[in-house]
Amino acid sequence: MAQKEAQQRRPSIHDVASHAGVSAATVSKVLSGVTTVKPENAQRVLDAVELLGYRVDPLASDMRRAKRRIIGAIMPEFESEFFGQMVSELEGLAEQRGYTLVAASSRESEAREKEILARMHDWRVAGVVLAPVRNEHGPAAAFMKANGMTGVLIDRVLADDAFDTVSADSAAASAEVARALVGMGHRHVLVVGLGQQAATVRARLEGFRRTALELAPDIRIDVVLCESDVEPLRALLHDYFSKGAERPTAVYSLFLKGTLVALSEFRRRGWHCPNDISLVGFDDAEWMQVTWPAIAAVVQPVREIAGNAMEVLFRRIEGEGGPPRARLEPCKVLMRESVGSPGSVPHSGGGDRQ
């Protein structure tokens, strides 16, 4: 019975030390990457670790430290390619430093966001990467500040007086889209998005509007925003295009799902890009590249945002002081086949498939 329990028991650092014929302190040094251990002793330790199936107990080892070697990551959702790739990048960067990433989705709820953050605080995570639901002034960031947590804010943020921020330069990217559309002759553009409470939505909208009006003061910019999910947006777009008024020559969607909703509405009405209407979307996805025509997109620098966020986070974890810094990463705008110059014949609301 005792032998069976010993087989089921998780191997300890002392088991490894006994098998390798060294002290527990030597095992700890080898597993921590200390290079002063004699090579033959280090090899015996590694052999014993593999043979016994030993794994470091993060809870036991981190109890001796104030923080655990865990990085928390909170994203608004995991369904989009942007946030899915972001978590993947953050995980790899955390593991390179010997940390484990624990990721959770706020599901676009500020209440849930704060609840998850409180849990991570209870776990004594070393630091947090937070992509807030709306902006840097939400309840989660306030909780982090009140509890002295180490963190960095990404994506839907501009600048903050308590935390470093890293995000895409949404305003500059939208300005580039405006220059491209105006340069092709577009003078009536519909902008589609989810609410204006998110900092990035405001930056994208204002970046486009300001540049477009500077270049073409006579341009007409219609805006359709929805505070909830895509189904209400689908209904709003249907109503907008069913009014029978002059049709815009281009649509600029400020978020990925909006691009898909707009494209589906075009196809339901029998419109084709770019002959009948042009389409540009903020964020890129594989389906946008393989569909015909390929959809023009603003490509966000996911890898650069993740890399810079983790770099500054680990510097803060290691004790670096100084005021918070705001960093904007440039986007890439790819004008694919879905965008062209508007036709010489004015667009009208007629001929739609209802």
Disulfide bonds with the S-S distance in Angstrom:
none
